[in-house]
Structure formats: structure tokens, C-alpha cells
Amino acid sequence: MTINEAQERVDQWIKTYGVRYFNELTNMAILSEEVGEVARIIARRYGEQSCKPSDEDKDLGDELADVLWVVMCLANQTGVDLDAALERNFAKKTQRDSHRHQKNEKLK
């Protein structure tokens, strides 16, 4: 599935099951919450925090998908074509950083 197809599927789901989009400010708060859930899993599985029993069954992939979902909602609401935006972002990063990371001694 392309990013555009995913955006369209999110839009259709919202129109079919979600009644309407939450407003942009609400979705921004939801995005922050979802990113926090990803951070919690990463901190406990890959960082130095210990897991609580309630953390053990958390699915990182599901939480990352929740983040993507809300990003797509925000993109749909604000008229952003994420396929095109990502292409522009690759071009920007390639132009700006094509040699920067290779020269970074900290990465070697």
C-alpha cells in the first residue's frame, strides 16, 4: 500500500466509522499521547527502565501504527499529500546531509 492509499483508507474509515475527524488540536494531543506510548515501550525494552507487568504485552508495531494513523489524519485534515511531502523530504535531506553523516566521527 502506498502512503496515498493509506491516507485514503484512513479517510474512508473516518467517514464510515468515525463520524468525523477530531479537530486538529485534538489530533495533535492524541499524536503526543501515541508517541508517548511508543517512548514507554522503547525506554523499557531497549533503554534502562525496567518493565512493569502491564508493559510486557504492549506491541511496538501496533503503537507505531497508531502514530502513523494520527499523522495521516492530520495530513488529511490539512491537505498534505504525504507521498509528495516525503519525496521532497528525501530530496532535502540528500542535498543537505549527503556527506555530513559520513564525515561524522561519532558514527564510526
Secondary structure, DSSP 8 states (H G I E B T S, - for coil): --HHHHHHHHHHHHHHHSSS---HHHHHHHHHHHHHHHHHHHHHHTSSS---GGGTT--HHHHHHHHHHHHHHHHHHHT--HHHHHHHHHHHHHHHHTTTTTT-GGG-
